[in-house]
């Protein structure tokens, strides 16, 4: 009998050790631990996947941008003056040529030494005062002090006719004196960059301040991002210049100036900083240009002051 009990007890121990009889409490704890381990495993996988996808998106954006764009001048650079020479197009054979004015040397010049910060802020105030009188319903507004053209809604008005004598309460002689002085400096930069006599250059039109943002375009005039060639649009243009009055990445996203070349798009990043950025380039089929679409709705892109020069007599500023 005692031997039978011992045998039964021994078999029970073997079954217990083999797992046939388990403690329910221990089994529950093991299941909970298993579930927690599985949950943490999937959480780690999900987090890793999300992070990897985010990195891939950033990398793709970086590679996608730099794949076809070469930056000629970055916002952080401070440039005395650099000149990128390019082959001249034969397009000028289709236009009337003017000795000592029509380009014989072609390229793009970028400089951050045309005006200082104080002068740029004064230029910006002039633009703000004028543009405050109107503004486009779309994303691009212009103010042309020479012709008086001002964006207003979906059309343009002449500020000198529309506001009459009141315009003298908006602009004063100091404003126009600075405007004229800066224009002369830009003319000098063009002459030096392209090896021509500055007295043979004359200001053409349109010449304007522009303000752009990410508001939906209402008319074709708001669609600033289309590639274009100023010489084709305005036959009198031989050289175009830009003076930026706000900063890329700080004041707006997108909005870079793009030279559309055969092998790559080459960009200039707008800069105000302590030394505002200026740029000049000659006009032919080799110099199609565009502007990146702005990516920040609430921030305004550069206000630009872009005089264009050619062989025509300069227009007079009305009202003063």
Secondary structure, DSSP 8 states (H G I E B T S, - for coil): -HHHHHHHHHHHHHHHHHTSS--HHHHHHHHHHHHHHHHHHHHHHHHHHHHHHHHHHHHHHHHHHHHSEEEEE-TT---S-EEEE----GGGGGS---TTTS-SS-EEEEES-SS-HHHHHHHHHHHHHHHTT-EESSSEEEE-TTT-EEEEETEEEEHHHHSGGGGGGT--HHHHHHHHHHHHHHHHHHHHHHT--GGG-EE-S--EEEEE-SS---SGGG-TTS-B-HHHHSTT-SEEEEEB-S-BTTTBSS--EEEE-SS-EEEE----SSS--EEEEE-SGGG-EEE-----SSS----EEE-EEESS-----TT-
